[in-house]
Amino acid sequence: MKYNRLAIAALAPVLVLVGCSTPLERRQASGGFEYLEQPEPTPLVVPQGLDAPRASTEFNIPTLGEQVDREVLGPRLDVRPPLQVLPLAPGTRLQDGVDSVTVLVESNQDDIDLANEIHETLLKFLGDRAIGVAQDTNGVIVTDWIENEEVIGKSWFRDKVYQIRQRYEFDTVVKDHGRSGSITIELVDHEEGLDGIDESIVLTDADRRRYAIDMLNSAISYMSFERKQRQATQELLNGRGISTELGLDLDENTAFIADANFDQVWSRMGKVLPLLGFEVRDLDQQLATYFVDYEPDGGFWASLWGDNDELPLEEGPYQIRLERMGQRTAITFLDNEAQPLPGETITEMYNRFSELMRKEAKDLQ
Protein backbone atom coordinates (compact mmCIF):
# COMPACT_ATOMS: atom_id res chain seq x y z
CA MET A 1 0.00 0.00 0.00
CA LYS A 2 2.89 2.34 0.73
CA TYR A 3 4.26 1.84 -2.77
CA ASN A 4 0.87 2.60 -4.36
CA ARG A 5 0.44 5.86 -2.44
CA LEU A 6 3.88 7.01 -3.60
CA ALA A 7 3.02 6.17 -7.17
CA ILE A 8 -0.22 8.16 -7.04
CA ALA A 9 1.56 11.11 -5.45
CA ALA A 10 4.19 11.11 -8.18
CA LEU A 11 1.54 11.14 -10.88
CA ALA A 12 -0.59 13.87 -9.29
CA PRO A 13 1.25 16.94 -10.68
CA VAL A 14 1.31 15.39 -14.14
CA LEU A 15 -2.44 14.85 -14.07
CA VAL A 16 -3.05 18.44 -12.97
CA LEU A 17 -0.99 19.81 -15.83
CA VAL A 18 -2.56 17.56 -18.45
CA GLY A 19 -6.04 18.83 -17.56
CA CYS A 20 -5.16 22.47 -18.28
CA SER A 21 -4.85 24.36 -21.56
CA THR A 22 -3.14 27.54 -22.67
CA PRO A 23 -4.97 30.60 -24.09
CA LEU A 24 -3.57 29.61 -27.48
CA GLU A 25 -5.06 26.11 -27.23
CA ARG A 26 -8.46 27.39 -26.12
CA ARG A 27 -9.00 29.12 -29.45
CA GLN A 28 -8.15 26.00 -31.46
CA ALA A 29 -10.57 23.47 -32.86
CA SER A 30 -11.09 20.42 -30.65
CA GLY A 31 -9.68 17.14 -31.88
CA GLY A 32 -6.60 16.46 -33.95
CA PHE A 33 -5.20 18.04 -37.08
CA GLU A 34 -4.50 14.88 -39.09
CA TYR A 35 -6.12 16.50 -42.11
CA LEU A 36 -2.94 18.53 -42.57
CA GLU A 37 -1.04 15.31 -43.35
CA GLN A 38 -3.49 14.01 -45.91
CA PRO A 39 -1.79 13.15 -49.23
CA GLU A 40 -2.79 14.78 -52.44
CA PRO A 41 -5.62 12.84 -54.11
CA THR A 42 -4.59 10.56 -56.95
CA PRO A 43 -5.84 11.95 -60.27
CA LEU A 44 -8.20 9.80 -62.30
CA VAL A 45 -6.37 8.00 -65.09
CA VAL A 46 -8.46 7.69 -68.24
CA PRO A 47 -7.37 4.97 -70.66
CA GLN A 48 -6.33 6.08 -74.08
CA GLY A 49 -9.22 6.28 -76.48
CA LEU A 50 -11.85 7.06 -73.83
CA ASP A 51 -13.35 10.41 -73.01
CA ALA A 52 -12.75 11.78 -69.53
CA PRO A 53 -15.94 11.99 -67.42
CA ARG A 54 -17.41 15.38 -66.73
CA ALA A 55 -16.60 16.57 -63.21
CA SER A 56 -17.51 19.67 -61.20
CA THR A 57 -14.79 21.74 -59.53
CA GLU A 58 -17.21 23.32 -57.07
CA PHE A 59 -15.95 21.33 -54.10
CA ASN A 60 -12.24 21.27 -54.96
CA ILE A 61 -9.99 22.11 -52.02
CA PRO A 62 -7.73 25.03 -52.99
CA THR A 63 -4.00 24.44 -53.12
CA LEU A 64 -2.00 25.82 -50.21
CA GLY A 65 -0.15 28.98 -51.11
CA GLU A 66 2.69 30.75 -49.38
CA GLN A 67 3.74 30.21 -45.77
CA VAL A 68 1.37 32.96 -44.62
CA ASP A 69 -1.52 30.71 -45.65
CA ARG A 70 -0.11 27.75 -43.78
CA GLU A 71 0.08 29.78 -40.57
CA VAL A 72 -3.72 29.89 -40.25
CA LEU A 73 -4.19 26.15 -40.55
CA GLY A 74 -4.43 23.51 -37.88
CA PRO A 75 -3.54 24.81 -34.41
CA ARG A 76 -3.05 28.36 -35.73
CA LEU A 77 -6.63 28.58 -37.06
CA ASP A 78 -8.74 30.66 -34.65
CA VAL A 79 -12.21 29.08 -34.48
CA ARG A 80 -13.75 31.75 -32.23
CA PRO A 81 -16.51 33.94 -33.69
CA PRO A 82 -15.30 37.37 -34.83
CA LEU A 83 -15.58 40.40 -32.57
CA GLN A 84 -17.43 43.54 -33.62
CA VAL A 85 -16.80 47.15 -32.68
CA LEU A 86 -19.62 48.16 -30.33
CA PRO A 87 -20.27 51.93 -30.40
CA LEU A 88 -22.43 51.84 -27.26
CA ALA A 89 -21.44 55.17 -25.71
CA PRO A 90 -23.81 58.11 -26.30
CA GLY A 91 -22.71 59.98 -29.44
CA THR A 92 -20.64 57.13 -30.93
CA ARG A 93 -21.22 55.20 -34.16
CA LEU A 94 -19.43 53.07 -36.73
CA GLN A 95 -17.83 54.47 -39.86
CA ASP A 96 -19.00 52.70 -43.00
CA GLY A 97 -16.51 51.21 -45.44
CA VAL A 98 -13.44 51.43 -43.18
CA ASP A 99 -11.29 48.37 -42.45
CA SER A 100 -9.44 49.94 -39.53
CA VAL A 101 -10.67 49.44 -35.98
CA THR A 102 -12.32 52.85 -35.71
CA VAL A 103 -15.30 54.40 -33.95
CA LEU A 104 -16.74 57.85 -34.66
CA VAL A 105 -17.40 60.13 -31.70
CA GLU A 106 -19.69 63.16 -31.69
CA SER A 107 -19.86 65.91 -29.09
CA ASN A 108 -22.93 65.65 -26.87
CA GLN A 109 -22.32 68.80 -24.79
CA ASP A 110 -21.55 72.19 -26.33
CA ASP A 111 -19.51 73.42 -23.38
CA ILE A 112 -17.05 70.50 -23.51
CA ASP A 113 -14.12 70.43 -25.94
CA LEU A 114 -14.41 67.10 -27.78
CA ALA A 115 -10.68 66.61 -28.39
CA ASN A 116 -9.93 67.22 -24.73
CA GLU A 117 -12.82 64.98 -23.63
CA ILE A 118 -11.59 62.03 -25.73
CA HIS A 119 -7.99 62.53 -24.62
CA GLU A 120 -8.84 62.79 -20.92
CA THR A 121 -11.24 59.83 -21.10
CA LEU A 122 -8.61 57.58 -22.70
CA LEU A 123 -6.02 58.57 -20.08
CA LYS A 124 -8.50 57.91 -17.25
CA PHE A 125 -9.42 54.56 -18.82
CA LEU A 126 -5.78 53.51 -19.01
CA GLY A 127 -5.10 54.82 -15.52
CA ASP A 128 -8.01 52.88 -14.01
CA ARG A 129 -6.62 49.72 -15.56
CA ALA A 130 -3.10 50.51 -14.32
CA ILE A 131 -1.79 50.75 -17.90
CA GLY A 132 1.19 53.06 -18.34
CA VAL A 133 1.58 55.54 -21.20
CA ALA A 134 4.78 55.48 -23.27
CA GLN A 135 3.83 58.28 -25.68
CA ASP A 136 1.22 61.03 -25.63
CA THR A 137 1.65 63.54 -28.45
CA ASN A 138 -0.60 65.16 -31.08
CA GLY A 139 -3.62 62.97 -30.43
CA VAL A 140 -1.61 59.72 -30.38
CA ILE A 141 -1.38 57.67 -27.19
CA VAL A 142 0.89 54.61 -27.11
CA THR A 143 0.68 52.37 -24.07
CA ASP A 144 3.49 50.74 -22.13
CA TRP A 145 3.63 46.96 -22.10
CA ILE A 146 0.42 45.46 -20.77
CA GLU A 147 1.32 42.18 -19.10
CA ASN A 148 -1.17 39.42 -18.30
CA GLU A 149 -0.25 36.13 -16.69
CA GLU A 150 -2.37 33.02 -16.21
CA VAL A 151 -1.41 29.98 -14.18
CA ILE A 152 -1.99 27.03 -16.48
CA GLY A 153 -1.13 24.28 -14.02
CA LYS A 154 0.14 23.88 -10.48
CA SER A 155 2.64 21.33 -9.24
CA TRP A 156 4.63 20.69 -6.11
CA PHE A 157 7.69 22.22 -7.73
CA ARG A 158 6.52 25.31 -9.63
CA ASP A 159 3.56 26.77 -11.48
CA LYS A 160 3.19 26.77 -15.24
CA VAL A 161 2.50 30.38 -16.25
CA TYR A 162 1.27 31.59 -19.63
CA GLN A 163 2.26 35.20 -20.34
CA ILE A 164 0.89 37.71 -22.86
CA ARG A 165 2.49 41.14 -23.34
CA GLN A 166 0.99 43.82 -25.60
CA ARG A 167 1.24 47.49 -26.52
CA TYR A 168 -1.53 49.51 -28.19
CA GLU A 169 -1.75 52.80 -30.07
CA PHE A 170 -4.81 55.07 -29.86
CA ASP A 171 -5.04 57.65 -32.64
CA THR A 172 -7.57 60.46 -32.10
CA VAL A 173 -8.64 62.86 -34.85
CA VAL A 174 -11.15 65.70 -34.30
CA LYS A 175 -12.45 67.77 -37.20
CA ASP A 176 -11.82 71.51 -37.35
CA HIS A 177 -15.39 72.39 -36.33
CA GLY A 178 -14.82 70.42 -33.11
CA ARG A 179 -18.15 68.58 -33.09
CA SER A 180 -17.07 65.16 -34.35
CA GLY A 181 -13.98 63.01 -34.47
CA SER A 182 -12.74 59.43 -34.40
CA ILE A 183 -10.72 56.98 -32.34
CA THR A 184 -8.63 54.37 -34.14
CA ILE A 185 -6.73 51.66 -32.29
CA GLU A 186 -3.94 49.34 -33.40
CA LEU A 187 -2.07 46.54 -31.65
CA VAL A 188 1.56 47.54 -32.23
CA ASP A 189 3.42 44.86 -30.23
CA HIS A 190 2.49 41.39 -29.03
CA GLU A 191 4.44 38.63 -27.27
CA GLU A 192 3.22 35.45 -25.64
CA GLY A 193 4.42 32.08 -24.45
CA LEU A 194 4.40 29.45 -21.73
CA ASP A 195 7.14 30.04 -19.15
CA GLY A 196 8.76 32.65 -21.37
CA ILE A 197 8.16 34.39 -24.67
CA ASP A 198 7.74 32.04 -27.62
CA GLU A 199 9.24 33.77 -30.64
CA SER A 200 7.62 31.27 -32.99
CA ILE A 201 4.13 32.62 -32.22
CA VAL A 202 3.29 35.23 -34.85
CA LEU A 203 -0.13 36.87 -34.88
CA THR A 204 -2.19 36.96 -38.04
CA ASP A 205 -3.96 40.14 -39.11
CA ALA A 206 -7.21 38.62 -37.83
CA ASP A 207 -5.62 38.02 -34.42
CA ARG A 208 -4.38 41.60 -34.22
CA ARG A 209 -7.77 42.96 -35.23
CA ARG A 210 -9.51 40.86 -32.60
CA TYR A 211 -7.26 42.12 -29.80
CA ALA A 212 -7.63 45.73 -31.02
CA ILE A 213 -11.43 45.50 -31.14
CA ASP A 214 -11.54 44.08 -27.63
CA MET A 215 -9.44 46.95 -26.27
CA LEU A 216 -11.43 49.60 -28.19
CA ASN A 217 -14.74 48.20 -26.91
CA SER A 218 -13.40 48.44 -23.35
CA ALA A 219 -12.42 52.08 -23.93
CA ILE A 220 -15.82 52.93 -25.46
CA SER A 221 -17.58 51.22 -22.54
CA TYR A 222 -15.57 53.45 -20.19
CA MET A 223 -16.54 56.54 -22.23
CA SER A 224 -20.19 55.47 -22.00
CA PHE A 225 -19.93 55.37 -18.21
CA GLU A 226 -18.24 58.79 -18.09
CA ARG A 227 -20.79 60.45 -20.38
CA LYS A 228 -23.77 58.96 -18.56
CA GLN A 229 -22.36 60.09 -15.22
CA ARG A 230 -21.84 63.59 -16.58
CA GLN A 231 -25.36 63.63 -18.04
CA ALA A 232 -26.86 62.53 -14.72
CA THR A 233 -24.95 65.28 -12.92
CA GLN A 234 -26.13 67.84 -15.48
CA GLU A 235 -29.75 66.74 -15.08
CA LEU A 236 -29.42 67.13 -11.33
CA LEU A 237 -28.04 70.64 -11.77
CA ASN A 238 -30.75 71.50 -14.30
CA GLY A 239 -33.39 70.58 -11.73
CA ARG A 240 -32.16 73.05 -9.15
CA GLY A 241 -33.40 76.59 -8.88
CA ILE A 242 -31.23 79.28 -10.48
CA SER A 243 -30.74 82.66 -8.88
CA THR A 244 -30.61 85.74 -11.13
CA GLU A 245 -29.83 89.42 -10.77
CA LEU A 246 -30.08 92.51 -12.94
CA GLY A 247 -26.90 93.37 -14.76
CA LEU A 248 -25.29 94.01 -18.12
CA ASP A 249 -24.44 91.55 -20.87
CA LEU A 250 -21.14 91.70 -22.77
CA ASP A 251 -22.57 94.45 -25.02
CA GLU A 252 -23.58 96.44 -21.91
CA ASN A 253 -27.30 95.93 -22.49
CA THR A 254 -29.55 95.51 -19.46
CA ALA A 255 -30.00 91.78 -18.93
CA PHE A 256 -30.69 89.09 -16.37
CA ILE A 257 -27.48 87.49 -15.11
CA ALA A 258 -28.08 83.85 -14.09
CA ASP A 259 -25.79 82.19 -11.58
CA ALA A 260 -25.44 79.00 -13.65
CA ASN A 261 -23.65 77.77 -16.77
CA PHE A 262 -25.05 78.00 -20.28
CA ASP A 263 -26.43 74.45 -20.50
CA GLN A 264 -28.32 74.76 -17.22
CA VAL A 265 -29.87 78.09 -18.20
CA TRP A 266 -30.69 76.95 -21.74
CA SER A 267 -32.57 73.94 -20.36
CA ARG A 268 -34.38 76.03 -17.73
CA MET A 269 -35.54 78.66 -20.25
CA GLY A 270 -37.52 76.02 -22.15
CA LYS A 271 -39.61 75.48 -19.00
CA VAL A 272 -39.86 79.09 -17.76
CA LEU A 273 -40.79 80.92 -20.97
CA PRO A 274 -44.19 79.20 -21.52
CA LEU A 275 -45.12 80.01 -17.90
CA LEU A 276 -44.48 83.69 -18.58
CA GLY A 277 -46.76 83.70 -21.63
CA PHE A 278 -44.15 83.10 -24.33
CA GLU A 279 -44.78 80.53 -27.04
CA VAL A 280 -41.50 79.11 -28.33
CA ARG A 281 -41.79 78.91 -32.13
CA ASP A 282 -38.13 78.15 -32.83
CA LEU A 283 -34.78 77.84 -31.08
CA ASP A 284 -31.17 77.62 -32.20
CA GLN A 285 -28.61 76.51 -29.65
CA GLN A 286 -25.73 77.39 -31.98
CA LEU A 287 -27.02 80.98 -32.04
CA ALA A 288 -27.95 80.64 -28.35
CA THR A 289 -31.33 82.17 -29.17
CA TYR A 290 -34.98 81.41 -28.47
CA PHE A 291 -37.51 82.82 -30.99
CA VAL A 292 -40.82 83.40 -29.20
CA ASP A 293 -44.26 85.01 -29.45
CA TYR A 294 -45.69 86.80 -26.42
CA GLU A 295 -49.38 86.38 -25.63
CA PRO A 296 -50.45 88.71 -22.76
CA ASP A 297 -53.43 86.58 -21.71
CA GLY A 298 -51.41 83.35 -21.45
CA GLY A 299 -48.87 81.96 -19.06
CA PHE A 300 -48.69 80.98 -15.43
CA TRP A 301 -48.91 84.40 -13.82
CA ALA A 302 -51.81 85.63 -15.93
CA SER A 303 -53.79 82.50 -15.02
CA LEU A 304 -53.29 83.25 -11.31
CA TRP A 305 -53.71 87.01 -11.04
CA GLY A 306 -55.15 88.17 -14.34
CA ASP A 307 -54.14 91.00 -16.64
CA ASN A 308 -52.88 93.25 -13.82
CA ASP A 309 -49.74 91.15 -13.56
CA GLU A 310 -48.87 90.77 -17.24
CA LEU A 311 -45.36 91.48 -18.46
CA PRO A 312 -44.80 95.04 -19.71
CA LEU A 313 -44.62 93.82 -23.31
CA GLU A 314 -46.81 94.17 -26.34
CA GLU A 315 -48.15 91.06 -27.98
CA GLY A 316 -45.92 89.81 -30.79
CA PRO A 317 -42.57 88.19 -31.67
CA TYR A 318 -39.39 88.52 -29.61
CA GLN A 319 -35.94 86.98 -29.36
CA ILE A 320 -34.15 85.87 -26.20
CA ARG A 321 -30.39 85.50 -26.42
CA LEU A 322 -28.14 83.67 -23.95
CA GLU A 323 -24.49 84.58 -23.56
CA ARG A 324 -21.72 82.80 -21.68
CA MET A 325 -20.00 84.88 -19.00
CA GLY A 326 -17.57 82.43 -17.45
CA GLN A 327 -19.59 80.21 -15.12
CA ARG A 328 -22.57 82.57 -15.35
CA THR A 329 -25.00 83.31 -18.21
CA ALA A 330 -26.49 86.58 -19.45
CA ILE A 331 -30.12 86.51 -20.66
CA THR A 332 -30.98 89.40 -23.01
CA PHE A 333 -34.51 90.09 -24.30
CA LEU A 334 -34.62 91.48 -27.85
CA ASP A 335 -37.38 92.66 -30.16
CA ASN A 336 -38.09 90.93 -33.47
CA GLU A 337 -35.32 92.98 -35.15
CA ALA A 338 -32.77 91.71 -32.59
CA GLN A 339 -32.60 95.09 -30.84
CA PRO A 340 -32.34 94.94 -27.02
CA LEU A 341 -35.41 95.99 -25.05
CA PRO A 342 -35.16 99.16 -22.92
CA GLY A 343 -33.58 98.78 -19.50
CA GLU A 344 -36.79 100.00 -17.80
CA THR A 345 -38.77 97.16 -19.39
CA ILE A 346 -36.24 94.54 -18.29
CA THR A 347 -36.30 95.95 -14.74
CA GLU A 348 -40.09 95.69 -14.59
CA MET A 349 -39.93 92.05 -15.76
CA TYR A 350 -37.27 91.05 -13.24
CA ASN A 351 -39.36 90.04 -10.22
CA ARG A 352 -41.62 87.64 -12.10
CA PHE A 353 -38.80 86.20 -14.17
CA SER A 354 -36.44 85.69 -11.22
CA GLU A 355 -39.13 84.01 -9.10
CA LEU A 356 -39.71 81.34 -11.75
CA MET A 357 -35.99 80.83 -12.26
CA ARG A 358 -35.52 80.24 -8.52
CA LYS A 359 -38.06 77.41 -8.46
CA GLU A 360 -36.90 73.81 -8.74
CA ALA A 361 -37.75 72.03 -11.98
CA LYS A 362 -40.32 69.76 -10.30
CA ASP A 363 -42.28 72.88 -9.31
CA LEU A 364 -42.40 74.14 -12.90
CA GLN A 365 -44.42 71.22 -14.24
N, C-alpha and C positions, 0 to 999 in steps of 0.2 A: 504493500500500500504506500509505503514511503517513496518508492521509486515512481509510482504512478503520479503522486502529487507533484513531484519535481518535474516530471515530464509535462504536466498540464501547465505548471507555472512557467516553464520555459517557452511554451507555445503561446501563452497569453498575449504578450506584446505584439507577436506576429499577427494574431487574429484581429487585434484592435486596428492595426495599420491596414490590413487587407480590406476591412469594412469601410474605409474612408475613401474619399475621392477629392481630387484637386479641382479648383475653379475651372481649369482648362478641360478636365474630363467631364464636368457636369454640363458642358454645352455640346458634348459629342453625342452622336447617335448611340443608342444602346446596342449591344451585340458586337460582333466582330467586323473586320474590314477585309474579309477574304476576297471580296469582289475586286479589290485592287490587283489581285494576283491572277485574275482570270486570263487565260491565253486568248489571243486573237482568234475569232471564229475561222474555221477552215472554209475557204470559198468553195462554192459548188462547181464541180468539174463537169462540163457538158461534153459528152463524146462528139468527136468530129462528125459532121453531117447532120447533127440535130440542132434545132433552134433552142436557145436558152429560154427558160420559162419567164414569164412576166413577173416582176417582183416590185413591191412598193418600198420606198426608202423612208416612209413616214416615221418608222420606229427605229431607224438606225441610231446607234450610239455614236456621238461625235468622237473623232480622234482627239486624244490629248494633245494639247499644244505645248507652249513653253512651260518652264518651271513654275511660273506664276500661277498657271492653271492647276498644276499638281499640288500646290500648297493648300488649296481649298477642297481637297479630297480627303476621304477617310477621317482620321482624327482631327484634321484641321478644318473640317466642314462644320460650321456653326448651325445647329438645327433649331435654335431658338427663334421665335417669331420676331420680326423686325420691330424696332422702337419707332415711335412717331413723336415729333415735336409737338408739345401740348401748350398752346398759348392761352393758359387759363387765367392769367392775371388780367384785371380790368385794363382795357386799352391796348391789349396785345393781340396780334393776329399773324397768320402765316403769310409769307410772300410767295406768290405763284411763280412757277417756272424757275425756281432757284435750287440748285443741287447742294449748296452749302447749308450747314446747320445754322439757320438764321431765323430770328423771330423779329417782327416789326413791333415797335413800341410807340404809342401815341400819348401825348400829354393829356392828363385828365384833370389838371388844376392849373389855371392860368397864372397863379402867383408862384409856381414852382418851375425852376429852370430844368428842362427835361434832361439835358446833358449831365448836369450836376446830379439830378435824381438817380439816373442810371448808374453813374460812376459811384456814388455813395452807397447805393443799394448793393452793387456787386462787391464793394469792399466790406460792407457789413456782413454779407452772405459768407464771404471767404473767412472773415474774422470769426464768425459764429461757429464755423466748422474747423477752426484752428488751422487754416491753410495760409501759409505765408505768401507774400507777393515779391517776386523777383524783379519785376519791371512794371512801371506805371507811368506811361508817357503818351500824350496825344491820343487819348481814347483807347489805348491798348494796355491791357493788364495781362501779364504773364505770371502764372503761379510758380511758387517753389515746388519741389518734389512733394507729391502727396503719397504717403506710404500707408499701405494697408497690409496687415498680416493676418493669416488665418491658420490656426492649429489644425493640421490635417489628421494627425494621429498622435496619441500619447503612448509612451513606453516607460519602463523603469529607468531607462538611461537618459533619454532626451526626447523632446517633442519634435515632430515633423512640422515645419512651418512653411506655408506657401506665401510668398511675398509679391505684391504688385506695387510698382512705383510709376507715377504719372505726373506730367506737367501739361497745363492747359493754357490757351491764349484766348482771351475775350477781346473782341474788336468792336468798339462802339462807334457808330456814325450817326450824327444828328444833322438834319437838313438846316439850311440857313434860316428858315423861318422859325425854327425852334419848336415846332409842334409835333414832329414825328421823327423817328430815327430807327435804328436797328441794332441788334446784338448778334454777332456771329462768333461761334466758338469752334476751336480746333484743338485736337489732341496733338501736341507737338513732340512729346517724348513718352515712351512706354517701355517698362522693363518688368519681367516677371520670372518666377522660377521657384522650385522647391528646394529649400535650404541653400539659397543663393540664386543669383540671376542666371537664367538660361539664355545664352546668346542665340541659340538656335530658334527661339520663338520669335517670329516676325508677324506683326499684325497685318491683316489684309485691310483694304480700304473700308470694307463693310464693318470690320471690327472697330476701326478707328471712329467711324461714323456712329456706331452704337454707343461707344463710350462718351463721345461728344454730346449726343442727344440726351443721354442720361444726366450728364452734368448740367446742360442748359435747362432741362426741365426742372432740376432742383433749384437753379437760380431763379427761374420764372416763378416757381412756387413760392420762393422767399419774397419776390417782388409783390406777388399777390397778397401775401400776408401784410407786408408793409403798407401797400396802398389801401387795403381794407381797414387797417388800423387808423390810418390817417383820415380816411373818409368818416369813420365812426367818430373820431375826435372832432372833425369839422361839423358833423351833424349835431353833436352835443353843444358845440359853441354856437351854432346857428339857432339853437333852441333857447338860448339865454336872452334876457333882455339886453338892449343896447342903449347906453346913455348917450345923449346928444347935447350940444350947446350951439349957440349962435356964434358965427365966426366968418372968416373970409376964405374962399377957395384960392387956388394958386394964381388966378387972374384978379384977385382982390374983389370978387363979387360977394355980396352977402349970401351965406349958405349955412346949412346945418352941418356941423362937424361931428361925425359919429365916432365913438371910442371903440372901434372894431375895424378889422381888416376888410379889404374890398369884397372878398367872397362872402363873408358873413353879412355885410350890408346888402350886397346884391340879392342874396337869398331872402333877407328880411323884407326888402322893398316889395317883392312880389306878393307878400301877405298883407303889408300895411296899406299900399296904395288903394286897393279896392275898398277897404274900410273907410277911407277918407273921401270916397266918391269918385275915384279915378278908375276908368276902364282901360286896361292895358290892351292896346291894339297891335303893338309890335314891340320888340326889344332886340337889342344888338349888344351882346356882351363885349365884342371886340371894340365897339364904339363906346362901351360903358354907358349906354343910354336906353331909358325907357321912353316909348312914345305912347302917350295917354290921351284920353278925352275926359274932361271934367264934367260931371253931371251934378248940379247943386242939390237936387232932391234925392240923391242916392248916398250910399255909404253908411257906415256904422253910426257916426255922430248924428247925422240928420235923422236917422231912424229913432234915436233916443230923445233928442231935444228939439227936433224940428228945424225950421229954416233960420231961427235966430242964431244957431251955432254953425252955420255953413262957413266954408273957407272963403276968404275975401278974394275970390276969383270969379271971373265970368265963365259961363259955360263955353266949352270949346276945346281945341287940341292944345297940348303942351308937351314939352320934353323935360325929362329929369335926367341929369348927367351925374355920374359918380366919378370921383377922382381920388386916386391913391395919394395919401399924404403920410408916408412912412407906415406905421402901424394903425393909422387912423384913416378915415375916408370922408371926403367932402361931398355933400349932396346939394347940387345946384338946380333950382327950378328955372326953366326957360320957357319963353313963349314959343309959338309954332315956327317962328323964324330963327330960333336958337339964340334969342336975345335974353339975357338974364332979367328976371322979374325985379321990380324995385325993392330996395332993402326994407321999406316999410311993410310991404306985403309979406315978405318972408318972416319978419318979426311977428306980425299978427298970426301967422300960421304956426308959429313955433310950439305953443303950448299943446295944441291938439296933436301935432305931429310927434313931439317928443314923448307924450304920454303913451301913444301906441308903440313907439320904438322901445320903450322901457318894459313893456309887457313880455312875458315869456311866450314862446311860440304856441304852446298848448292853449293859451288864453286868447289867441287870435283866430281860433277856428270858427 
